[in-house]
């Protein structure tokens, strides 16, 4: 227990600035919290119920010191997310971002905090949900709503969090497709990558991905080309667009387009002539991707190209 004094600056601060009895009680409270479900009469619980905003904030910070939450700490942090003091709510959201466990207790509170009036609380809560991945599935409605937030950073993190849900985030496809047309490049990029992470279950987002192949940002075009190869839907729409991207000014986009065409297999048969032309690309990356794509489409070694090359 006493090793905490040397590993945590917050404990050192307690020792210097607060009464010795409070310092010792907080150490004792932490030691109990690390052992499992703690009694609600512990000093930490009493500190979290203080009328003093500063003390409640310290209680929230202490509750998140253990990487693995106890039941008591999870309940305290969930309650702190509704605290009237914004600094207490920030401390609680930050603590949950750095800990894990007890998601059944913390996810509902974090989901509610995504609509907090304070931008920092919203961002920290969304990042905590993003970190939880599929364990935050019950927060899907809140994450989808956050895509319409007034702050672009909140919208981008919400999209990333939805992407971490994988196929479980399929119901947010329409909202994510709309996010790909956002004025913020960061939001567009996050929405595109989220659709790719959802995969074939995000087939309805294919038109939005195709549209982003014409984006002014090469990073967005690259993400769109990659995501089309992950969603693998609507070949009649995606394949012609990817063929056009084989002539993109950015070599990474061209290589991603070739790779994604290979993912469509026989449905991309019409792309073979263009891919063969791409084997003469100045970029080794593109040439290699084009060769692999043709092999995937034809499902056999590209003997014709090899013989022609030897000539």
C-alpha positions in Angstrom: 0.0 0.0 0.0 2.7 2.5 0.9 4.4 2.2 -2.5 1.6 4.4 -3.8 3.2 7.3 -2.1 6.2 7.1 -4.3 4.4 6.3 -7.6 1.7 8.9 -7.7 2.2 12.7 -7.6 -1.4 13.2 -6.4 -0.6 11.2 -3.2 2.5 13.3 -2.6 0.3 16.4 -3.0 -2.1 15.1 -0.4 0.7 14.6 2.0 2.0 18.1 1.5 -1.2 20.1 1.3 -3.8 18.2 3.3 -4.2 17.0 6.8 -2.2 13.8 7.6 -5.4 12.0 8.6 -7.0 12.7 5.2 -3.8 11.6 3.5 -3.8 8.3 5.4 -7.5 7.7 4.9 -7.1 8.2 1.1 -4.3 5.7 1.0 -6.3 3.2 3.0 -9.3 3.8 0.7 -7.2 3.1 -2.4 -5.8 -0.1 -0.9 -9.4 -1.3 -0.3 -10.6 -0.3 -3.8 -7.8 -2.4 -5.4 -8.9 -5.5 -3.5 -12.5 -5.6 -5.0 -15.9 -4.4 -3.9 -15.3 -1.9 -1.1 -17.6 -0.9 1.7 -19.5 2.3 0.9 -18.4 3.8 4.3 -14.8 4.1 3.2 -13.2 7.5 3.3 -13.2 7.8 -0.5 -16.9 7.5 -0.6 -17.2 10.1 2.2 -14.9 12.4 0.3 -16.9 12.0 -2.9 -20.0 13.2 -1.0 -18.3 16.3 0.3 -19.9 19.7 -0.3 -16.5 20.9 -1.5 -16.0 20.8 -5.2 -12.3 20.3 -4.9 -12.6 17.3 -2.6 -15.2 15.7 -4.9 -12.8 16.2 -7.8 -9.9 14.6 -5.9 -12.3 11.7 -5.0 -12.9 11.2 -8.7 -9.2 11.2 -9.5 -8.5 8.8 -6.8 -11.3 6.5 -7.9 -9.5 6.1 -11.3 -6.0 5.4 -10.0 -6.4 1.7 -10.2 -6.3 0.5 -13.9 -9.0 -2.1 -13.0 -12.1 -0.5 -11.5 -13.7 -1.8 -8.3 -17.5 -1.8 -8.1 -17.3 1.1 -5.6 -15.0 3.2 -7.8 -17.2 2.6 -10.8 -20.3 3.7 -9.0 -18.5 6.8 -7.6 -17.2 7.8 -11.1 -20.6 7.2 -12.7 -22.2 9.5 -10.1 -19.4 12.1 -10.6 -20.2 12.4 -14.3 -23.5 14.1 -13.2 -21.8 16.4 -10.6 -22.8 20.0 -10.9 -19.2 21.1 -10.9 -17.6 20.8 -14.4 -14.1 20.0 -13.0 -15.5 17.1 -11.1 -17.2 15.8 -14.3 -13.9 16.2 -16.2 -12.0 14.4 -13.6 -14.5 11.5 -13.7 -14.4 11.2 -17.5 -10.6 11.4 -17.5 -10.4 8.7 -14.8 -12.7 6.4 -16.8 -10.6 7.0 -19.9 -7.6 5.5 -18.1 -9.3 2.6 -16.4 -11.2 -0.5 -17.5 -13.8 -2.9 -16.1 -17.3 -2.6 -14.8 -18.6 -1.4 -18.2 -22.2 -2.3 -17.2 -21.9 0.5 -14.6 -19.9 3.0 -16.5 -21.1 2.8 -20.1 -24.6 4.3 -19.4 -23.0 7.2 -17.5 -20.5 7.8 -20.2 -23.2 7.7 -22.9 -25.2 10.3 -21.1 -22.0 12.4 -20.7 -21.6 12.6 -24.5 -24.2 15.3 -24.4 -22.7 17.3 -21.5 -22.7 21.0 -21.9 -18.9 21.0 -21.5 -16.9 20.1 -24.6 -14.0 18.6 -22.7 -16.4 16.3 -20.8 -17.9 15.2 -24.1 -14.5 14.5 -25.7 -13.2 12.6 -22.7 -16.4 10.5 -22.4 -16.3 9.6 -26.1 -12.6 8.7 -26.0 -13.4 6.4 -23.0 -16.2 4.7 -25.0 -13.9 4.4 -28.0 -11.3 2.7 -25.9 -13.9 0.2 -24.7 -14.6 -1.0 -28.2 -17.4 -3.5 -28.6 -18.0 -3.3 -24.8 -19.6 0.1 -25.4 -22.2 -1.3 -27.8 -25.1 0.0 -25.5 -23.8 3.5 -26.1 -24.5 3.3 -29.9 -27.5 5.7 -29.9 -25.5 8.3 -28.0 -22.5 7.9 -30.3 -24.7 8.3 -33.3 -26.2 11.5 -31.9 -22.7 12.8 -31.2 -22.0 12.8 -34.9 -24.1 16.0 -35.0 -22.2 17.8 -32.3 -21.3 21.4 -32.8 -17.6 20.7 -32.3 -15.7 18.9 -35.1 -13.4 17.1 -32.7 -16.4 15.6 -30.9 -17.9 14.5 -34.2 -14.6 12.8 -35.3 -14.1 10.9 -32.0 -17.8 9.8 -32.1 -17.2 8.4 -35.6 -14.0 6.6 -34.5 -15.9 5.1 -31.5 -18.6 3.8 -33.8 -15.9 2.2 -36.0 -14.5 0.4 -32.9 -17.9 -1.4 -32.6 -17.3 -3.2 -35.9 -20.3 -4.9 -37.4 -22.2 -3.9 -34.2 -22.2 -0.4 -35.4 -24.0 -1.2 -38.7 -27.1 0.7 -37.6 -25.1 4.0 -37.7 -24.1 3.5 -41.4 -26.4 6.2 -42.6 -25.2 8.7 -40.1 -21.5 7.8 -40.8 -22.2 8.2 -44.5 -23.4 11.7 -43.9 -20.3 12.4 -41.8 -18.1 11.6 -44.8 -19.4 14.8 -46.5 -18.6 16.9 -43.4 -16.7 20.2 -43.9 -14.0 19.0 -41.5 -11.4 16.7 -43.1 -10.8 15.0 -39.7 -14.5 14.1 -39.5 -14.7 12.9 -43.1 -11.6 10.7 -42.5 -13.0 9.3 -39.3 -16.4 8.6 -40.9 -14.8 6.8 -43.9 -12.5 4.7 -41.7 -15.5 3.8 -39.4 -17.4 2.5 -42.4 -14.4 0.4 -43.4 -14.2 -1.0 -39.9 -17.8 -2.0 -40.0 -17.1 -3.8 -43.2 -19.8 -5.5 -45.4 -22.5 -4.6 -42.9 -21.9 -0.9 -44.0 -22.8 -1.7 -47.7 -25.3 1.2 -47.7 -22.4 3.6 -47.2 -20.7 2.6 -50.6 -22.1 5.6 -52.5 -20.6 8.0 -49.9 -17.3 6.2 -50.1 -17.2 6.4 -53.9 -17.9 10.1 -53.7 -14.9 10.7 -51.5 -12.6 9.2 -54.1 -12.8 12.7 -55.6 -12.0 14.5 -52.3 -9.5 17.3 -52.4 -7.5 15.6 -49.6 -5.3 12.7 -50.6 -5.7 11.3 -47.1 -9.4 11.1 -47.5 -9.2 9.6 -51.0 -6.8 7.0 -49.6 -9.1 6.1 -46.8 -12.1 5.9 -49.2 -10.2 3.5 -51.5 -9.2 1.3 -48.6 -12.7 1.3 -47.1 -14.3 0.3 -50.4 -12.1 -2.8 -50.3 -13.2 -3.5 -46.8 -17.0 -3.0 -47.4 -16.8 -4.9 -50.8 -20.4 -4.0 -51.9 -22.1 -2.5 -54.9 -19.4 -3.5 -57.5 -21.3 -1.9 -60.3 -20.7 1.4 -58.5 -17.4 0.8 -56.7 -15.3 -0.9 -59.4 -15.6 1.8 -62.1 -14.7 4.4 -59.5 -11.7 2.5 -58.2 -10.5 2.0 -61.8 -10.6 5.8 -62.2 -8.5 6.1 -59.0 -5.8 4.0 -60.6 -4.7 7.2 -62.2 -4.8 9.3 -59.0 -2.0 11.8 -58.5 -1.0 10.1 -55.2 0.8 6.7 -55.4 -0.7 5.5 -52.1 -4.2 6.1 -53.4 -3.4 4.3 -56.7 -2.0 1.3 -54.7 -5.0 1.2 -52.4 -7.4 1.3 -55.4 -5.6 -1.6 -57.0 -5.7 -3.6 -53.7 -9.4 -2.9 -53.3 -10.1 -4.0 -56.8 -8.5 -7.3 -56.0 -10.8 -7.7 -53.0 -13.8 -7.6 -55.4 -12.4 -10.8 -57.1 -14.4 -11.8 -60.1 -16.7 -8.8 -59.8 -13.8 -6.7 -60.9 -13.0 -8.6 -64.0 -13.5 -5.4 -66.1 -10.6 -3.8 -64.2 -8.0 -6.3 -65.4 -6.8 -4.2 -68.5 -6.4 -1.1 -66.3 -4.6 -3.1 -63.7 -2.2 -4.5 -66.3 -1.5 -0.9 -67.3 -0.8 -0.1 -63.7 1.9 -2.7 -63.7 3.9 -0.1 -65.6 3.4 2.5 -62.9 6.5 4.4 -61.8 5.8 3.4 -58.2 6.9 -0.1 -57.1 4.1 0.0 -54.6 1.5 0.4 -57.3 3.0 -2.2 -59.6 3.1 -4.8 -56.8 -0.5 -4.0 -55.8 -1.8 -4.2 -59.4 -0.1 -7.6 -59.9 -1.6 -9.1 -56.7 -5.0 -7.7 -57.7 -5.0 -9.3 -61.1 -4.0 -12.6 -59.5 -6.9 -12.3 -57.1 -9.3 -11.5 -59.8 -8.1 -14.3 -62.1 -7.4 -16.7 -59.3 -4.2 -17.9 -61.0 -0.6 -16.7 -61.6 -0.4 -14.0 -64.2 1.5 -16.0 -66.8 0.5 -13.8 -69.7 2.0 -10.7 -68.1 5.2 -12.5 -67.1 5.8 -13.7 -70.6 5.1 -10.4 -72.1 7.4 -8.7 -69.7 10.2 -11.2 -70.6 9.8 -10.2 -74.2 
